[in-house]
Amino acid sequence: MIGSTPVPPYYAVIFSSLRNAADLAYDQAAARMVELARQQPGFLGVESARGVDGFGITVSYWTDESAILAWKRQAEHSVAREHGRTQWYRHFQVRVSKVERAYGFGE
């Protein structure tokens, strides 16, 4: 689903990852992280896709850098990140960007 975001500027956290084998615990944790993120002040939305090869990209949108930092420090999110490092991912990369312009087409 394409996220709905406000008029820029705002921030995007781009999380690219290569998963190990499929894991039901991962799927549950990922759903929980989206649920928690939606409760965080400054959260604007999320988009996510994963290929059959295990490569995925999740982009979360935030009002400002302080909201991103607060999310990074959220206790349950910290535990999930550690599981990612030790169990779920072969490789990941996080990029934080300021969105200056945004446009699109469609619904």
Secondary structure, DSSP 4 states (H G I P E B T S, - for coil): -PPP--SSPEEEEEEEEEE-S--HHHHHHHHHHHHHHHTSTTEEEEEEEE-TTSEEEEEEEESSHHHHHHHHH-HHHHHHHHHIIIIIEEEEEEEEEEE--------
